[in-house]
Amino acid sequence: QVRLVESGGGLVQTGGSLRLSCTASGLTFSRYVMGWFRQAPGKEREFVAAINWSGGSTYYVDSVKGRFTISLDNAKTTVYLQMNRLKPEDTAVYYCAVQVPRSGTFSWTGRYDYWGQGTQVTVSS
């Protein structure tokens, strides 16, 4: 019954900003990782950023470091992706996802267990 619902996508010009949100429901585990992935037309899905259950640790793909910021709300049920200085190459469908640690461990870019429906981000040149 885990459900992830994304919002905040849209069309912006190069250099603009967008803030994506993903609200999770039905979470029954205390430790998890919430992340963002993206997939551009004709390309494979790519990891973007992730944050752990406490909000105290984050990880980003090199191409978005310094431009994107991932965060959690106080209830730890909504993950945000603040995207600044957007570039045309950021154009993609963005998905949020949740990873549940197995055997007491997790991998930032490893297998994720639950996925949202995706939200379109388009950056015009």
C-alpha positions in Angstrom: 0.0 0.0 0.0 3.0 2.3 -0.3 2.2 5.2 -2.6 4.4 8.0 -3.9 2.9 11.0 -5.5 5.1 13.6 -7.3 4.3 17.2 -8.2 6.0 20.4 -9.2 7.2 19.6 -12.7 6.8 22.1 -15.6 8.4 24.1 -18.3 11.1 26.6 -17.5 13.8 28.5 -19.4 17.5 27.8 -19.1 18.8 29.1 -15.7 15.4 28.9 -14.1 14.3 26.9 -11.0 11.7 24.3 -10.1 10.9 22.6 -6.8 9.7 19.0 -7.0 7.7 17.3 -4.2 7.0 13.7 -3.5 4.7 12.6 -0.7 4.7 9.1 0.6 1.9 7.2 2.2 1.6 3.7 3.7 5.2 3.6 5.0 5.5 1.0 7.7 9.3 0.9 8.1 11.5 3.2 10.2 14.6 3.2 8.1 14.6 4.0 4.4 16.2 6.1 1.6 14.2 8.5 -0.5 15.6 9.3 -3.9 15.0 11.0 -7.3 15.7 9.5 -10.7 15.2 10.9 -14.1 14.8 9.5 -17.6 15.2 11.6 -20.8 13.8 10.4 -24.1 15.8 7.6 -25.7 18.1 7.4 -22.6 18.4 5.1 -19.6 17.0 6.0 -16.2 19.6 8.0 -14.2 20.0 8.4 -10.5 19.9 12.1 -9.4 19.9 12.4 -5.6 18.9 10.7 -2.4 18.5 11.3 1.3 18.4 9.0 4.3 15.5 8.6 6.8 16.9 11.1 9.3 17.6 13.7 6.7 21.2 13.9 7.9 22.9 12.4 4.9 22.5 13.1 1.2 24.1 12.0 -2.1 24.1 13.5 -5.6 25.1 12.6 -9.0 28.0 14.8 -10.1 26.1 16.5 -12.9 23.7 18.2 -10.4 26.0 18.9 -7.5 25.8 22.6 -6.5 22.6 23.1 -8.4 20.1 20.6 -6.9 19.2 20.2 -3.2 17.3 17.3 -1.7 15.5 17.5 1.6 12.8 16.0 3.8 9.9 17.7 5.7 9.6 17.4 9.4 7.2 14.5 9.2 9.8 12.6 7.1 7.0 11.7 4.6 7.7 14.3 1.8 10.9 14.6 -0.1 11.8 17.7 -2.1 14.1 18.4 -4.9 15.0 22.0 -5.4 16.5 22.5 -8.8 18.3 25.7 -9.6 20.3 26.9 -12.7 18.5 24.4 -14.8 19.9 23.3 -18.2 18.3 21.8 -21.3 20.1 18.5 -20.4 18.0 18.4 -17.2 14.9 17.8 -19.3 13.4 14.4 -18.3 10.7 12.7 -16.5 11.6 12.8 -12.8 10.6 9.9 -10.5 10.8 9.7 -6.7 11.5 6.3 -5.2 12.0 4.6 -1.8 14.6 2.0 -0.9 14.2 -0.2 2.2 17.5 -1.3 3.6 18.2 -5.1 3.4 20.2 -6.9 6.1 20.9 -3.6 7.8 22.6 -1.9 4.8 21.7 0.3 1.8 23.2 1.6 -1.4 22.5 5.2 -2.6 22.3 4.1 -6.2 21.2 0.6 -5.6 17.8 -1.1 -6.0 14.8 0.9 -5.0 11.6 -0.7 -3.9 8.8 1.8 -4.6 8.3 4.3 -7.3 6.1 7.3 -8.1 4.4 8.0 -11.4 6.8 10.6 -12.6 6.6 14.3 -13.3 7.8 16.0 -16.5 10.5 18.7 -16.3 11.3 20.6 -19.5 14.0 23.2 -19.8 14.0 25.3 -22.9 17.2 26.6 -24.5 
